[in-house]
Amino acid sequence: MADYAIGDLQGCLQAFDCLLARIDFHPDRDRLYLAGDLINRGPDSLGTLRRVFELRDNVHCVLGNHDLHLLAVAHGATRSKRKDTLAEILDAPDRGELLNWLQHCPLLIDIPEHNAVLTHAGIPPLWSLEQARSRAREVEAVLQDHRCSAFFTHMYGNHPAGWDENLTGTDRWRVITNHFTRMRFVDSQGALDLTTKGEADAPPSGYSPWFRHPARKVTDTRLLFGHWAALEGRTGIDKVDALDTGCVWGGSLTALRLDDLTRIQCDC
């Protein structure tokens, strides 16, 4: 049995199938941990979501910002954007089954066998792992009950930029979601800059990549994340593993074998 953490698929079914063949994936013995953003921007979002759903008994997936965007569109909270590739999913006869499964995916997955945690964008540097788990569960609970419509309606926005324990309702849910699914650069107080998407070595003034924050609390657990294609899979930090290697932008799709930290890739 082998466990693999895989970066953002974003509708790149051909590359995903290539990677499954290259790692010799067997659903009766192996497990996949997917870093979210299963769909959107790539050529076959519906086929990719269906493939992951077919393998769901051996797949553990966190929600990414593109996955949440799809769900928001499906709930009527927003409209598709010009570059979205979501129409085939929204028009599919099995749309309900696929979206229901997706909406039940978490924001954070513990992988105790490898002393690792998987999220889409990372773990906020000034949060302990217990705080991160608790705040992820808050939003996961909202997604599973009657509050989900309010969540999707108010999900979009960059403010508040920083965490405040006194936040309530939709502001609180938005801040938690932004930290788990959109985070890249943070300031000394942990507040997010959600407009800059470039390389880690070119942060906006007063900010740094979240994983380089000098007071980062979670340092003894391996942190697995996707989302930041400009990193090209490199953080330079021990036990912080970037998985998004820009498949949808012509890069590669990466699987990290958690048993020995070997990286396997398929070009896209």
C-alpha positions in Angstrom: 0.0 0.0 0.0 1.2 3.5 -0.8 -0.2 7.0 0.0 0.1 9.8 -2.5 -0.6 13.6 -2.1 -1.4 15.2 -5.4 -1.6 18.8 -6.4 -4.3 20.8 -8.1 -6.0 18.9 -11.0 -8.0 21.8 -12.3 -9.8 19.8 -14.9 -6.7 18.2 -16.4 -8.0 14.7 -16.7 -5.4 13.4 -19.2 -2.6 14.4 -16.9 -4.4 12.9 -13.9 -4.8 9.6 -15.7 -1.2 9.7 -16.8 -0.1 10.2 -13.2 -2.3 7.3 -11.9 -0.7 5.1 -14.5 2.8 6.3 -13.6 2.4 5.6 -9.9 0.7 2.3 -10.7 -2.3 3.3 -8.6 -4.4 0.4 -7.4 -7.6 1.4 -5.6 -7.6 -1.8 -3.6 -4.3 -1.0 -1.9 -3.3 2.7 -2.5 -4.7 6.0 -1.2 -4.8 9.5 -2.8 -4.9 12.7 -0.9 -5.9 15.6 -3.3 -5.1 19.2 -2.5 -8.3 20.6 -3.9 -9.1 22.7 -7.0 -10.2 19.5 -8.8 -11.9 21.5 -11.5 -12.0 24.8 -13.5 -9.7 26.4 -16.1 -8.7 23.0 -17.5 -10.1 21.1 -20.6 -12.2 18.5 -18.8 -13.6 19.6 -15.5 -16.6 17.2 -15.7 -14.4 14.2 -16.6 -12.0 15.0 -13.8 -14.7 15.3 -11.2 -16.2 12.0 -12.4 -12.9 10.2 -12.2 -12.2 11.4 -8.7 -15.8 10.4 -7.7 -15.3 6.9 -9.2 -12.2 6.5 -6.9 -13.9 8.1 -3.9 -13.5 5.1 -1.6 -9.7 5.6 -1.8 -9.6 9.4 -2.3 -9.4 12.0 0.4 -9.8 15.5 -0.9 -9.9 19.0 0.6 -11.9 21.9 -0.9 -10.1 24.5 -2.9 -11.2 28.0 -3.9 -12.3 26.7 -7.4 -14.3 23.9 -5.9 -16.1 26.3 -3.6 -16.7 28.7 -6.6 -18.4 25.8 -8.4 -20.6 25.1 -5.4 -21.5 28.8 -5.1 -22.5 28.9 -8.8 -24.5 25.8 -8.4 -26.3 27.3 -5.4 -27.1 30.4 -7.3 -25.0 32.6 -5.1 -22.9 33.9 -8.0 -22.4 33.5 -11.8 -19.7 31.7 -13.7 -16.8 33.9 -14.8 -15.6 34.2 -18.4 -12.7 31.8 -18.0 -14.6 29.2 -16.0 -15.0 25.7 -17.4 -17.9 24.6 -15.3 -20.8 24.5 -17.7 -20.5 20.8 -18.4 -20.7 20.0 -14.7 -23.7 22.2 -14.1 -25.5 20.7 -17.1 -24.5 17.0 -16.3 -27.3 14.5 -15.5 -25.2 13.3 -12.5 -24.6 16.9 -11.3 -26.5 16.4 -8.0 -24.5 13.3 -7.0 -21.1 14.9 -7.9 -21.8 18.2 -6.2 -23.2 16.6 -3.1 -20.0 14.6 -2.7 -17.9 17.7 -3.3 -19.8 19.7 -0.7 -19.0 17.1 1.9 -15.3 17.4 1.4 -13.4 19.0 4.3 -11.0 22.0 4.5 -8.4 20.1 6.4 -7.4 16.4 6.5 -5.1 14.8 9.1 -2.8 12.0 7.9 -1.5 10.7 11.2 0.4 7.8 9.6 2.7 10.4 8.0 2.5 13.0 10.7 1.0 15.3 8.0 -1.9 17.7 7.4 -3.4 18.5 4.0 -5.1 21.8 3.2 -5.5 23.7 -0.1 -3.5 26.8 0.7 -1.7 26.0 3.9 -2.0 26.4 7.7 -2.1 30.1 8.9 1.2 30.7 10.6 -0.2 32.1 13.8 -2.7 29.3 14.3 -1.9 26.2 16.2 -2.9 22.9 14.6 -5.7 22.5 17.1 -7.0 26.0 16.2 -6.8 25.2 12.5 -8.7 22.0 13.0 -11.4 23.7 15.1 -11.9 26.5 12.6 -12.0 24.2 9.6 -14.7 22.2 11.4 -16.7 25.4 11.9 -17.0 26.0 8.1 -17.4 22.3 7.3 -20.5 22.2 9.6 -21.9 25.3 7.9 -21.6 23.6 4.5 -23.6 20.6 5.8 -26.7 22.5 7.1 -29.2 25.2 6.2 -26.6 27.9 6.6 -24.8 26.9 3.4 -26.8 29.3 1.3 -25.8 32.3 3.4 -22.2 31.0 3.4 -22.0 30.9 -0.4 -23.8 34.3 -0.8 -21.3 36.0 1.5 -18.2 33.9 0.7 -16.5 36.3 -1.7 -14.4 39.2 -0.4 -11.0 40.1 0.9 -12.1 41.6 4.2 -11.6 41.2 7.1 -8.0 40.4 6.2 -6.9 39.2 9.6 -8.2 36.7 12.1 -10.2 38.0 15.1 -11.7 35.5 17.5 -14.6 37.9 18.1 -15.8 37.6 14.4 -19.2 36.0 14.0 -21.5 34.8 11.2 -20.6 35.3 7.6 -17.5 37.4 8.3 -16.1 34.7 10.4 -16.8 32.0 7.8 -15.3 34.1 5.1 -12.0 34.8 6.9 -11.6 31.1 7.8 -12.3 30.1 4.2 -9.9 32.6 2.8 -7.1 31.4 5.1 -7.6 27.8 4.1 -8.2 28.2 0.3 -6.7 31.6 -0.8 -3.7 32.3 1.5 -0.3 33.1 0.1 1.3 36.2 1.7 0.7 37.4 5.3 2.0 40.3 7.3 3.6 40.1 10.8 0.2 39.9 12.4 -0.9 37.2 10.1 -3.3 39.3 8.0 -3.7 38.2 4.4 -2.8 39.9 1.2 -5.2 38.3 -1.3 -4.3 40.3 -4.4 -0.7 39.2 -5.0 -0.2 35.9 -6.7 3.5 35.9 -7.7 6.6 34.2 -6.6 7.5 33.7 -2.9 10.6 35.9 -3.4 8.6 38.9 -4.5 6.2 39.6 -1.7 4.3 42.9 -1.3 6.0 45.3 1.2 5.5 44.2 4.8 4.4 40.7 3.8 6.1 37.3 3.5 5.0 33.8 2.3 2.9 32.3 5.1 5.4 29.4 5.5 8.3 31.8 6.1 6.6 33.7 8.9 9.2 33.9 11.7 6.6 33.0 14.4 5.0 30.1 12.5 3.5 27.8 15.2 3.1 24.5 13.3 6.7 23.3 12.7 6.7 19.6 13.8 4.0 18.4 11.4 4.4 18.0 7.7 2.2 20.6 5.9 0.9 19.6 2.5 -0.7 22.2 0.3 -1.5 23.2 -3.3 -2.9 26.5 -4.6 0.3 28.3 -5.3 1.5 27.3 -8.8 4.2 30.0 -8.9 6.2 28.1 -6.2 6.7 25.3 -8.8 6.6 22.8 -6.0 9.4 24.4 -3.9 9.2 26.2 -0.5 12.8 25.7 0.7 11.3 24.9 4.2 11.6 21.5 5.8 8.2 19.7 6.2 6.4 22.2 4.1 5.5 20.6 0.8 4.0 22.5 -2.1 2.1 20.3 -4.5 0.7 22.6 -7.2 3.2 22.6 -10.1 1.0 24.4 -12.5 -0.5 21.6 -14.6 -3.3 23.8 -16.0 -0.7 26.4 -17.0 1.4 24.0 -19.0 3.6 22.8 -16.1 3.2 19.3 -14.6 1.0 17.3 -12.3 2.8 16.1 -9.2 2.3 13.2 -6.8 4.3 13.1 -3.6 4.6 9.5 -2.3 4.2 10.1 1.4 6.0 6.9 2.4 9.4 8.1 1.2 8.7 11.7 -0.1 9.5 10.7 -3.7 8.0 13.0 -6.3 6.4 11.6 -9.5 5.3 13.9 -12.3 3.5 13.9 -15.6 4.0 16.8 -18.0 0.8 18.7 -18.9 
